[in-house]
Amino acid sequence: MKSLQWTYDEFRAYLLVYCSFADHIQVNIEREEIKKRIGDSMFYTYQRMLEADDDDTSAYKIKNFVRNNSLPKCQVDQLVDEIKAIFLCDGEFHKLEKRQFASLSKLLQKLVEVKEV
């Protein structure tokens, strides 16, 4: 797969929109919260991209960006907090959202730990 040359903001947008698909439906309140954070244009750009990506492709893109950009632990922690806020903004933390949150948290934290060793 061709390597992406995303900025941090582009990666963040992709990741947040990715999270909105956790329970296989996009809840309006989650969509609106993400749009407030990244803007309408980025939201729709990455929504279209994610609709075309399968789960493996999305996971690859996320891993690839973090590995290639040496994000510091504090930045990853902020992303994890932001992901959780997106999942909770509709007042519910569904089983699939919890599963995706745990998976992303573990993935992002593990990748940072590997780089810090």
N, CA, C and O atoms as a Tinker XYZ file with bonds, in Angstrom:
   468  protein
     1  N      0.836000   -1.179000    0.000000    73     2
     2  CA     0.000000    0.000000    0.000000    64     1     3
     3  C      0.885000    1.248000    0.000000    63     2     4     5
     4  O      1.884000    1.308000    0.715000    81     3
     5  N      0.522000    2.206000   -0.779000    73     3     6
     6  CA     1.270000    3.454000   -0.875000    64     5     7
     7  C      1.238000    4.205000    0.457000    63     6     8     9
     8  O      0.189000    4.304000    1.093000    81     7
     9  N      2.374000    4.726000    0.870000    73     7    10
    10  CA     2.465000    5.468000    2.125000    64     9    11
    11  C      1.790000    6.830000    1.993000    63    10    12    13
    12  O      1.943000    7.526000    0.989000    81    11
    13  N      1.052000    7.187000    3.019000    73    11    14
    14  CA     0.379000    8.484000    3.040000    64    13    15
    15  C      1.301000    9.539000    3.629000    63    14    16    17
    16  O      2.104000    9.250000    4.516000    81    15
    17  N      1.183000   10.734000    3.142000    73    15    18
    18  CA     1.977000   11.848000    3.652000    64    17    19
    19  C      1.034000   12.839000    4.336000    63    18    20    21
    20  O      0.871000   13.970000    3.877000    81    19
    21  N      0.417000   12.405000    5.434000    73    19    22
    22  CA    -0.525000   13.240000    6.159000    64    21    23
    23  C      0.183000   14.171000    7.126000    63    22    24    25
    24  O      1.247000   13.854000    7.658000    81    23
    25  N     -0.425000   15.315000    7.339000    73    23    26
    26  CA    -0.024000   16.162000    8.459000    64    25    27
    27  C     -0.679000   15.574000    9.709000    63    26    28    29
    28  O     -1.537000   14.696000    9.617000    81    27
    29  N     -0.270000   16.064000   10.864000    73    27    30
    30  CA    -0.899000   15.604000   12.100000    64    29    31
    31  C     -2.400000   15.898000   12.074000    63    30    32    33
    32  O     -3.200000   15.048000   12.467000    81    31
    33  N     -2.790000   17.088000   11.617000    73    31    34
    34  CA    -4.206000   17.463000   11.584000    64    33    35
    35  C     -5.007000   16.556000   10.655000    63    34    36    37
    36  O     -6.154000   16.224000   10.954000    81    35
    37  N     -4.422000   16.157000    9.542000    73    35    38
    38  CA    -5.102000   15.239000    8.627000    64    37    39
    39  C     -5.270000   13.857000    9.271000    63    38    40    41
    40  O     -6.326000   13.234000    9.167000    81    39
    41  N     -4.214000   13.396000    9.935000    73    39    42
    42  CA    -4.299000   12.122000   10.643000    64    41    43
    43  C     -5.363000   12.176000   11.733000    63    42    44    45
    44  O     -6.176000   11.260000   11.858000    81    43
    45  N     -5.356000   13.231000   12.507000    73    43    46
    46  CA    -6.331000   13.410000   13.584000    64    45    47
    47  C     -7.751000   13.386000   13.019000    63    46    48    49
    48  O     -8.641000   12.754000   13.589000    81    47
    49  N     -7.957000   14.071000   11.908000    73    47    50
    50  CA    -9.276000   14.087000   11.273000    64    49    51
    51  C     -9.682000   12.675000   10.854000    63    50    52    53
    52  O    -10.809000   12.251000   11.109000    81    51
    53  N     -8.773000   11.955000   10.217000    73    51    54
    54  CA    -9.057000   10.583000    9.787000    64    53    55
    55  C     -9.422000    9.725000   10.997000    63    54    56    57
    56  O    -10.401000    8.979000   10.962000    81    55
    57  N     -8.642000    9.832000   12.054000    73    55    58
    58  CA    -8.847000    9.026000   13.246000    64    57    59
    59  C    -10.198000    9.319000   13.899000    63    58    60    61
    60  O    -10.912000    8.394000   14.288000    81    59
    61  N    -10.550000   10.590000   14.021000    73    59    62
    62  CA   -11.818000   10.942000   14.657000    64    61    63
    63  C    -13.004000   10.489000   13.810000    63    62    64    65
    64  O    -13.993000    9.991000   14.348000    81    63
    65  N    -12.916000   10.656000   12.506000    73    63    66
    66  CA   -14.004000   10.186000   11.647000    64    65    67
    67  C    -14.066000    8.657000   11.694000    63    66    68    69
    68  O    -15.154000    8.080000   11.705000    81    67
    69  N    -12.917000    8.010000   11.721000    73    67    70
    70  CA   -12.860000    6.552000   11.865000    64    69    71
    71  C    -13.640000    6.110000   13.106000    63    70    72    73
    72  O    -14.382000    5.128000   13.066000    81    71
    73  N    -13.465000    6.829000   14.181000    73    71    74
    74  CA   -14.159000    6.491000   15.425000    64    73    75
    75  C    -15.669000    6.627000   15.293000    63    74    76    77
    76  O    -16.417000    5.914000   15.963000    81    75
    77  N    -16.115000    7.519000   14.451000    73    75    78
    78  CA   -17.557000    7.706000   14.295000    64    77    79
    79  C    -18.229000    6.511000   13.631000    63    78    80    81
    80  O    -19.454000    6.398000   13.657000    81    79
    81  N    -17.446000    5.626000   13.043000    73    79    82
    82  CA   -17.985000    4.420000   12.416000    64    81    83
    83  C    -17.900000    3.198000   13.343000    63    82    84    85
    84  O    -18.179000    2.082000   12.907000    81    83
    85  N    -17.525000    3.390000   14.598000    73    83    86
    86  CA   -17.283000    2.263000   15.506000    64    85    87
    87  C    -18.475000    1.337000   15.656000    63    86    88    89
    88  O    -18.324000    0.115000   15.660000    81    87
    89  N    -19.653000    1.914000   15.779000    73    87    90
    90  CA   -20.838000    1.072000   15.956000    64    89    91
    91  C    -21.609000    0.908000   14.651000    63    90    92    93
    92  O    -22.791000    0.564000   14.649000    81    91
    93  N    -20.922000    1.158000   13.554000    73    91    94
    94  CA   -21.431000    0.952000   12.196000    64    93    95
    95  C    -22.556000    1.911000   11.799000    63    94    96    97
    96  O    -23.174000    1.758000   10.745000    81    95
    97  N    -22.806000    2.885000   12.645000    73    95    98
    98  CA   -23.731000    3.965000   12.293000    64    97    99
    99  C    -23.130000    5.265000   12.803000    63    98   100   101
   100  O    -22.494000    5.294000   13.857000    81    99
   101  N    -23.329000    6.309000   12.071000    73    99   102
   102  CA   -22.849000    7.606000   12.523000    64   101   103
   103  C    -24.006000    8.319000   13.203000    63   102   104   105
   104  O    -25.029000    8.603000   12.581000    81   103
   105  N    -23.834000    8.601000   14.477000    73   103   106
   106  CA   -24.829000    9.330000   15.248000    64   105   107
   107  C    -24.619000   10.822000   14.978000    63   106   108   109
   108  O    -23.489000   11.310000   14.995000    81   107
   109  N    -25.714000   11.536000   14.730000    73   107   110
   110  CA   -25.609000   12.957000   14.392000    64   109   111
   111  C    -24.815000   13.759000   15.405000    63   110   112   113
   112  O    -24.001000   14.599000   15.023000    81   111
   113  N    -25.033000   13.519000   16.678000    73   111   114
   114  CA   -24.322000   14.295000   17.694000    64   113   115
   115  C    -22.813000   14.046000   17.619000    63   114   116   117
   116  O    -22.025000   14.969000   17.823000    81   115
   117  N    -22.408000   12.817000   17.330000    73   115   118
   118  CA   -20.984000   12.507000   17.170000    64   117   119
   119  C    -20.433000   13.215000   15.937000    63   118   120   121
   120  O    -19.347000   13.795000   15.971000    81   119
   121  N    -21.196000   13.158000   14.854000    73   119   122
   122  CA   -20.767000   13.841000   13.626000    64   121   123
   123  C    -20.569000   15.332000   13.869000    63   122   124   125
   124  O    -19.561000   15.909000   13.463000    81   123
   125  N    -21.530000   15.944000   14.529000    73   123   126
   126  CA   -21.449000   17.388000   14.783000    64   125   127
   127  C    -20.273000   17.724000   15.698000    63   126   128   129
   128  O    -19.605000   18.740000   15.507000    81   127
   129  N    -20.024000   16.876000   16.684000    73   127   130
   130  CA   -18.884000   17.098000   17.585000    64   129   131
   131  C    -17.566000   17.020000   16.810000    63   130   132   133
   132  O    -16.666000   17.831000   17.028000    81   131
   133  N    -17.457000   16.065000   15.927000    73   131   134
   134  CA   -16.240000   15.926000   15.125000    64   133   135
   135  C    -16.089000   17.117000   14.190000    63   134   136   137
   136  O    -14.986000   17.642000   14.033000    81   135
   137  N    -17.174000   17.547000   13.569000    73   135   138
   138  CA   -17.118000   18.705000   12.676000    64   137   139
   139  C    -16.647000   19.945000   13.424000    63   138   140   141
   140  O    -15.898000   20.750000   12.871000    81   139
   141  N    -17.072000   20.110000   14.666000    73   139   142
   142  CA   -16.607000   21.249000   15.480000    64   141   143
   143  C    -15.101000   21.182000   15.694000    63   142   144   145
   144  O    -14.427000   22.211000   15.743000    81   143
   145  N    -14.587000   19.985000   15.819000    73   143   146
   146  CA   -13.172000   19.797000   16.106000    64   145   147
   147  C    -12.287000   19.901000   14.864000    63   146   148   149
   148  O    -11.154000   20.376000   14.948000    81   147
   149  N    -12.805000   19.455000   13.699000    73   147   150
   150  CA   -11.943000   19.400000   12.511000    64   149   151
   151  C    -12.462000   20.205000   11.325000    63   150   152   153
   152  O    -11.736000   20.408000   10.353000    81   151
   153  N    -13.704000   20.663000   11.394000    73   151   154
   154  CA   -14.281000   21.421000   10.290000    64   153   155
   155  C    -15.037000   20.530000    9.318000    63   154   156   157
   156  O    -14.750000   19.340000    9.187000    81   155
   157  N    -16.005000   21.125000    8.641000    73   155   158
   158  CA   -16.855000   20.382000    7.704000    64   157   159
   159  C    -16.074000   19.777000    6.541000    63   158   160   161
   160  O    -16.277000   18.618000    6.178000    81   159
   161  N    -15.186000   20.567000    5.970000    73   159   162
   162  CA   -14.447000   20.111000    4.790000    64   161   163
   163  C    -13.625000   18.862000    5.095000    63   162   164   165
   164  O    -13.677000   17.879000    4.356000    81   163
   165  N    -12.869000   18.910000    6.183000    73   163   166
   166  CA   -12.061000   17.738000    6.547000    64   165   167
   167  C    -12.955000   16.562000    6.922000    63   166   168   169
   168  O    -12.656000   15.414000    6.590000    81   167
   169  N    -14.040000   16.851000    7.606000    73   167   170
   170  CA   -14.948000   15.769000    7.990000    64   169   171
   171  C    -15.420000   15.010000    6.753000    63   170   172   173
   172  O    -15.322000   13.784000    6.699000    81   171
   173  N    -15.932000   15.736000    5.762000    73   171   174
   174  CA   -16.478000   15.064000    4.576000    64   173   175
   175  C    -15.391000   14.407000    3.728000    63   174   176   177
   176  O    -15.626000   13.360000    3.124000    81   175
   177  N    -14.212000   15.009000    3.678000    73   175   178
   178  CA   -13.097000   14.399000    2.954000    64   177   179
   179  C    -12.758000   13.028000    3.545000    63   178   180   181
   180  O    -12.626000   12.046000    2.814000    81   179
   181  N    -12.618000   12.970000    4.867000    73   179   182
   182  CA   -12.212000   11.719000    5.505000    64   181   183
   183  C    -13.369000   10.748000    5.664000    63   182   184   185
   184  O    -13.155000    9.539000    5.751000    81   183
   185  N    -14.586000   11.259000    5.703000    73   183   186
   186  CA   -15.732000   10.363000    5.709000    64   185   187
   187  C    -15.775000    9.571000    4.400000    63   186   188   189
   188  O    -15.979000    8.357000    4.406000    81   187
   189  N    -15.585000   10.264000    3.293000    73   187   190
   190  CA   -15.576000    9.580000    1.984000    64   189   191
   191  C    -14.429000    8.562000    1.918000    63   190   192   193
   192  O    -14.607000    7.453000    1.416000    81   191
   193  N    -13.265000    8.944000    2.421000    73   191   194
   194  CA   -12.118000    8.042000    2.403000    64   193   195
   195  C    -12.412000    6.794000    3.231000    63   194   196   197
   196  O    -12.127000    5.675000    2.803000    81   195
   197  N    -12.976000    6.990000    4.405000    73   195   198
   198  CA   -13.264000    5.851000    5.279000    64   197   199
   199  C    -14.366000    4.958000    4.729000    63   198   200   201
   200  O    -14.351000    3.747000    4.950000    81   199
   201  N    -15.299000    5.531000    4.033000    73   199   202
   202  CA   -16.341000    4.714000    3.412000    64   201   203
   203  C    -15.753000    3.798000    2.344000    63   202   204   205
   204  O    -16.299000    2.731000    2.066000    81   203
   205  N    -14.640000    4.217000    1.747000    73   203   206
   206  CA   -13.975000    3.400000    0.725000    64   205   207
   207  C    -12.983000    2.405000    1.325000    63   206   208   209
   208  O    -12.652000    1.404000    0.688000    81   207
   209  N    -12.504000    2.669000    2.547000    73   207   210
   210  CA   -11.517000    1.802000    3.203000    64   209   211
   211  C    -12.196000    0.648000    3.923000    63   210   212   213
   212  O    -13.300000    0.789000    4.450000    81   211
   213  N    -11.510000   -0.511000    3.937000    73   211   214
   214  CA   -11.978000   -1.595000    4.801000    64   213   215
   215  C    -11.245000   -1.462000    6.142000    63   214   216   217
   216  O    -10.374000   -0.605000    6.293000    81   215
   217  N    -11.600000   -2.311000    7.113000    73   215   218
   218  CA   -11.002000   -2.208000    8.449000    64   217   219
   219  C     -9.490000   -2.376000    8.434000    63   218   220   221
   220  O     -8.778000   -1.663000    9.142000    81   219
   221  N     -8.997000   -3.309000    7.637000    73   219   222
   222  CA    -7.555000   -3.532000    7.571000    64   221   223
   223  C     -6.823000   -2.322000    7.007000    63   222   224   225
   224  O     -5.750000   -1.962000    7.491000    81   223
   225  N     -7.392000   -1.701000    5.999000    73   223   226
   226  CA    -6.783000   -0.514000    5.400000    64   225   227
   227  C     -6.752000    0.628000    6.406000    63   226   228   229
   228  O     -5.743000    1.323000    6.532000    81   227
   229  N     -7.849000    0.820000    7.116000    73   227   230
   230  CA    -7.898000    1.879000    8.125000    64   229   231
   231  C     -6.850000    1.647000    9.216000    63   230   232   233
   232  O     -6.128000    2.567000    9.601000    81   231
   233  N     -6.777000    0.419000    9.703000    73   231   234
   234  CA    -5.792000    0.092000   10.743000    64   233   235
   235  C     -4.373000    0.319000   10.237000    63   234   236   237
   236  O     -3.529000    0.841000   10.965000    81   235
   237  N     -4.110000   -0.069000    9.001000    73   235   238
   238  CA    -2.791000    0.138000    8.409000    64   237   239
   239  C     -2.448000    1.625000    8.358000    63   238   240   241
   240  O     -1.340000    2.022000    8.721000    81   239
   241  N     -3.381000    2.436000    7.916000    73   239   242
   242  CA    -3.132000    3.872000    7.799000    64   241   243
   243  C     -2.822000    4.492000    9.162000    63   242   244   245
   244  O     -1.926000    5.329000    9.281000    81   243
   245  N     -3.561000    4.079000   10.178000    73   243   246
   246  CA    -3.344000    4.611000   11.524000    64   245   247
   247  C     -1.967000    4.185000   12.040000    63   246   248   249
   248  O     -1.199000    5.019000   12.518000    81   247
   249  N     -1.656000    2.903000   11.944000    73   247   250
   250  CA    -0.351000    2.403000   12.403000    64   249   251
   251  C      0.789000    3.071000   11.644000    63   250   252   253
   252  O      1.785000    3.481000   12.241000    81   251
   253  N      0.642000    3.175000   10.358000    73   251   254
   254  CA     1.685000    3.740000    9.511000    64   253   255
   255  C      1.988000    5.196000    9.885000    63   254   256   257
   256  O      3.153000    5.586000    9.973000    81   255
   257  N      0.959000    5.980000   10.099000    73   255   258
   258  CA     1.190000    7.379000   10.456000    64   257   259
   259  C      1.937000    7.483000   11.784000    63   258   260   261
   260  O      2.926000    8.208000   11.888000    81   259
   261  N      1.472000    6.773000   12.777000    73   259   262
   262  CA     2.093000    6.869000   14.101000    64   261   263
   263  C      3.541000    6.401000   14.048000    63   262   264   265
   264  O      4.419000    7.037000   14.630000    81   263
   265  N      3.795000    5.308000   13.363000    73   263   266
   266  CA     5.167000    4.797000   13.249000    64   265   267
   267  C      6.083000    5.777000   12.523000    63   266   268   269
   268  O      7.230000    5.973000   12.927000    81   267
   269  N      5.591000    6.381000   11.475000    73   267   270
   270  CA     6.418000    7.249000   10.640000    64   269   271
   271  C      6.562000    8.671000   11.153000    63   270   272   273
   272  O      7.386000    9.428000   10.642000    81   271
   273  N      5.780000    9.047000   12.151000    73   271   274
   274  CA     5.810000   10.427000   12.598000    64   273   275
   275  C      6.231000   10.618000   14.036000    63   274   276   277
   276  O      6.230000   11.746000   14.531000    81   275
   277  N      6.589000    9.556000   14.716000    73   275   278
   278  CA     7.130000    9.633000   16.071000    64   277   279
   279  C      6.350000   10.586000   16.971000    63   278   280   281
   280  O      6.912000   11.525000   17.534000    81   279
   281  N      5.075000   10.336000   17.097000    73   279   282
   282  CA     4.267000   11.161000   17.977000    64   281   283
   283  C      4.694000   10.961000   19.422000    63   282   284   285
   284  O      4.885000    9.829000   19.864000    81   283
   285  N      4.843000   12.043000   20.151000    73   283   286
   286  CA     5.197000   11.909000   21.571000    64   285   287
   287  C      4.024000   11.357000   22.373000    63   286   288   289
   288  O      2.866000   11.487000   21.975000    81   287
   289  N      4.336000   10.750000   23.486000    73   287   290
   290  CA     3.317000   10.140000   24.327000    64   289   291
   291  C      2.237000   11.139000   24.727000    63   290   292   293
   292  O      1.057000   10.786000   24.737000    81   291
   293  N      2.600000   12.361000   25.052000    73   291   294
   294  CA     1.597000   13.349000   25.468000    64   293   295
   295  C      0.600000   13.634000   24.345000    63   294   296   297
   296  O     -0.580000   13.859000   24.615000    81   295
   297  N      1.051000   13.628000   23.102000    73   295   298
   298  CA     0.163000   13.867000   21.967000    64   297   299
   299  C     -0.771000   12.668000   21.756000    63   298   300   301
   300  O     -1.950000   12.841000   21.448000    81   299
   301  N     -0.245000   11.477000   21.920000    73   299   302
   302  CA    -1.072000   10.277000   21.808000    64   301   303
   303  C     -2.101000   10.258000   22.934000    63   302   304   305
   304  O     -3.258000    9.901000   22.711000    81   303
   305  N     -1.691000   10.637000   24.131000    73   303   306
   306  CA    -2.633000   10.699000   25.251000    64   305   307
   307  C     -3.765000   11.683000   24.957000    63   306   308   309
   308  O     -4.919000   11.419000   25.292000    81   307
   309  N     -3.443000   12.799000   24.342000    73   307   310
   310  CA    -4.473000   13.773000   23.961000    64   309   311
   311  C     -5.426000   13.181000   22.924000    63   310   312   313
   312  O     -6.637000   13.392000   22.995000    81   311
   313  N     -4.880000   12.448000   21.970000    73   311   314
   314  CA    -5.726000   11.783000   20.975000    64   313   315
   315  C     -6.665000   10.773000   21.630000    63   314   316   317
   316  O     -7.849000   10.711000   21.298000    81   315
   317  N     -6.136000    9.990000   22.554000    73   315   318
   318  CA    -6.945000    8.997000   23.253000    64   317   319
   319  C     -8.077000    9.692000   24.012000    63   318   320   321
   320  O     -9.219000    9.233000   23.983000    81   319
   321  N     -7.762000   10.792000   24.687000    73   319   322
   322  CA    -8.793000   11.552000   25.407000    64   321   323
   323  C     -9.848000   12.094000   24.447000    63   322   324   325
   324  O    -11.040000   12.083000   24.754000    81   323
   325  N     -9.407000   12.563000   23.298000    73   323   326
   326  CA   -10.334000   13.109000   22.311000    64   325   327
   327  C    -11.231000   12.009000   21.726000    63   326   328   329
   328  O    -12.423000   12.225000   21.507000    81   327
   329  N    -10.661000   10.852000   21.480000    73   327   330
   330  CA   -11.434000    9.712000   20.985000    64   329   331
   331  C    -12.521000    9.350000   22.004000    63   330   332   333
   332  O    -13.679000    9.146000   21.639000    81   331
   333  N    -12.142000    9.274000   23.262000    73   331   334
   334  CA   -13.114000    8.932000   24.299000    64   333   335
   335  C    -14.228000    9.977000   24.366000    63   334   336   337
   336  O    -15.397000    9.628000   24.528000    81   335
   337  N    -13.870000   11.246000   24.242000    73   335   338
   338  CA   -14.870000   12.315000   24.266000    64   337   339
   339  C    -15.856000   12.170000   23.106000    63   338   340   341
   340  O    -17.051000   12.413000   23.272000    81   339
   341  N    -15.363000   11.780000   21.945000    73   339   342
   342  CA   -16.247000   11.565000   20.795000    64   341   343
   343  C    -17.220000   10.427000   21.093000    63   342   344   345
   344  O    -18.417000   10.546000   20.828000    81   343
   345  N    -16.715000    9.331000   21.641000    73   343   346
   346  CA   -17.578000    8.195000   21.947000    64   345   347
   347  C    -18.625000    8.534000   23.008000    63   346   348   349
   348  O    -19.731000    7.996000   22.981000    81   347
   349  N    -18.286000    9.412000   23.930000    73   347   350
   350  CA   -19.198000    9.731000   25.031000    64   349   351
   351  C    -20.130000   10.906000   24.752000    63   350   352   353
   352  O    -21.062000   11.140000   25.522000    81   351
   353  N    -19.904000   11.643000   23.680000    73   351   354
   354  CA   -20.654000   12.885000   23.452000    64   353   355
   355  C    -22.151000   12.672000   23.268000    63   354   356   357
   356  O    -22.930000   13.601000   23.481000    81   355
   357  N    -22.573000   11.471000   22.878000    73   355   358
   358  CA   -24.007000   11.209000   22.724000    64   357   359
   359  C    -24.617000   10.618000   23.995000    63   358   360   361
   360  O    -25.784000   10.226000   24.006000    81   359
   361  N    -23.820000   10.555000   25.065000    73   359   362
   362  CA   -24.322000   10.066000   26.339000    64   361   363
   363  C    -24.305000    8.555000   26.485000    63   362   364   365
   364  O    -24.726000    8.026000   27.514000    81   363
   365  N    -23.828000    7.862000   25.475000    73   363   366
   366  CA   -23.765000    6.406000   25.535000    64   365   367
   367  C    -22.385000    5.939000   25.082000    63   366   368   369
   368  O    -21.774000    6.530000   24.192000    81   367
   369  N    -21.912000    4.876000   25.705000    73   367   370
   370  CA   -20.633000    4.280000   25.331000    64   369   371
   371  C    -20.935000    2.827000   24.986000    63   370   372   373
   372  O    -20.813000    1.935000   25.826000    81   371
   373  N    -21.331000    2.604000   23.737000    73   371   374
   374  CA   -21.774000    1.294000   23.267000    64   373   375
   375  C    -20.640000    0.272000   23.304000    63   374   376   377
   376  O    -19.460000    0.622000   23.322000    81   375
   377  N    -21.028000   -0.976000   23.316000    73   375   378
   378  CA   -20.076000   -2.086000   23.366000    64   377   379
   379  C    -19.041000   -2.000000   22.240000    63   378   380   381
   380  O    -17.846000   -2.169000   22.484000    81   379
   381  N    -19.492000   -1.738000   21.015000    73   379   382
   382  CA   -18.552000   -1.650000   19.891000    64   381   383
   383  C    -17.628000   -0.441000   20.031000    63   382   384   385
   384  O    -16.459000   -0.504000   19.651000    81   383
   385  N    -18.148000    0.656000   20.573000    73   383   386
   386  CA   -17.302000    1.831000   20.808000    64   385   387
   387  C    -16.252000    1.523000   21.874000    63   386   388   389
   388  O    -15.091000    1.911000   21.738000    81   387
   389  N    -16.658000    0.830000   22.928000    73   387   390
   390  CA   -15.711000    0.443000   23.983000    64   389   391
   391  C    -14.606000   -0.446000   23.418000    63   390   392   393
   392  O    -13.429000   -0.292000   23.745000    81   391
   393  N    -15.016000   -1.371000   22.568000    73   391   394
   394  CA   -14.039000   -2.286000   21.959000    64   393   395
   395  C    -13.056000   -1.519000   21.078000    63   394   396   397
   396  O    -11.847000   -1.746000   21.141000    81   395
   397  N    -13.584000   -0.604000   20.252000    73   395   398
   398  CA   -12.706000    0.165000   19.388000    64   397   399
   399  C    -11.816000    1.105000   20.206000    63   398   400   401
   400  O    -10.642000    1.285000   19.882000    81   399
   401  N    -12.364000    1.699000   21.254000    73   399   402
   402  CA   -11.578000    2.580000   22.112000    64   401   403
   403  C    -10.413000    1.806000   22.735000    63   402   404   405
   404  O     -9.274000    2.273000   22.722000    81   403
   405  N    -10.703000    0.635000   23.273000    73   403   406
   406  CA    -9.647000   -0.175000   23.888000    64   405   407
   407  C     -8.584000   -0.560000   22.864000    63   406   408   409
   408  O     -7.387000   -0.506000   23.148000    81   407
   409  N     -9.029000   -0.944000   21.683000    73   407   410
   410  CA    -8.104000   -1.347000   20.632000    64   409   411
   411  C     -7.212000   -0.184000   20.184000    63   410   412   413
   412  O     -5.995000   -0.338000   20.073000    81   411
   413  N     -7.819000    0.972000   19.929000    73   411   414
   414  CA    -7.033000    2.137000   19.500000    64   413   415
   415  C     -6.096000    2.616000   20.597000    63   414   416   417
   416  O     -4.944000    2.959000   20.331000    81   415
   417  N     -6.588000    2.638000   21.829000    73   415   418
   418  CA    -5.750000    3.068000   22.951000    64   417   419
   419  C     -4.522000    2.182000   23.067000    63   418   420   421
   420  O     -3.398000    2.667000   23.196000    81   419
   421  N     -4.751000    0.883000   23.020000    73   419   422
   422  CA    -3.655000   -0.078000   23.120000    64   421   423
   423  C     -2.687000    0.080000   21.953000    63   422   424   425
   424  O     -1.471000    0.100000   22.142000    81   423
   425  N     -3.234000    0.191000   20.752000    73   423   426
   426  CA    -2.400000    0.346000   19.564000    64   425   427
   427  C     -1.542000    1.604000   19.649000    63   426   428   429
   428  O     -0.329000    1.547000   19.450000    81   427
   429  N     -2.164000    2.723000   19.942000    73   427   430
   430  CA    -1.425000    3.986000   19.986000    64   429   431
   431  C     -0.390000    3.984000   21.106000    63   430   432   433
   432  O      0.742000    4.423000   20.905000    81   431
   433  N     -0.768000    3.496000   22.276000    73   431   434
   434  CA     0.170000    3.462000   23.401000    64   433   435
   435  C      1.332000    2.499000   23.129000    63   434   436   437
   436  O      2.482000    2.808000   23.441000    81   435
   437  N      1.034000    1.355000   22.559000    73   435   438
   438  CA     2.082000    0.368000   22.252000    64   437   439
   439  C      3.083000    0.928000   21.248000    63   438   440   441
   440  O      4.290000    0.730000   21.395000    81   439
   441  N      2.596000    1.612000   20.250000    73   439   442
   442  CA     3.488000    2.176000   19.242000    64   441   443
   443  C      4.390000    3.249000   19.835000    63   442   444   445
   444  O      5.554000    3.359000   19.451000    81   443
   445  N      3.876000    4.026000   20.748000    73   443   446
   446  CA     4.692000    5.053000   21.395000    64   445   447
   447  C      5.747000    4.393000   22.283000    63   446   448   449
   448  O      6.913000    4.786000   22.272000    81   447
   449  N      5.325000    3.389000   23.050000    73   447   450
   450  CA     6.262000    2.708000   23.951000    64   449   451
   451  C      7.417000    2.098000   23.160000    63   450   452   453
   452  O      8.565000    2.148000   23.603000    81   451
   453  N      7.125000    1.532000   22.013000    73   451   454
   454  CA     8.167000    0.927000   21.182000    64   453   455
   455  C      9.189000    1.984000   20.775000    63   454   456   457
   456  O     10.391000    1.722000   20.793000    81   455
   457  N      8.725000    3.161000   20.414000    73   455   458
   458  CA     9.630000    4.221000   19.973000    64   457   459
   459  C     10.462000    4.798000   21.111000    63   458   460   461
   460  O     11.586000    5.252000   20.897000    81   459
   461  N      9.906000    4.779000   22.325000    73   459   462
   462  CA    10.612000    5.366000   23.449000    64   461   463
   463  C     11.686000    4.452000   24.020000    63   462   464   465
   464  O     12.535000    4.911000   24.784000    81   463
   465  N     11.668000    3.175000   23.668000    73   463   466
   466  CA    12.641000    2.218000   24.185000    64   465   467
   467  C     13.989000    2.433000   23.560000    63   466   468
   468  O     14.937000    1.714000   23.877000    81   467
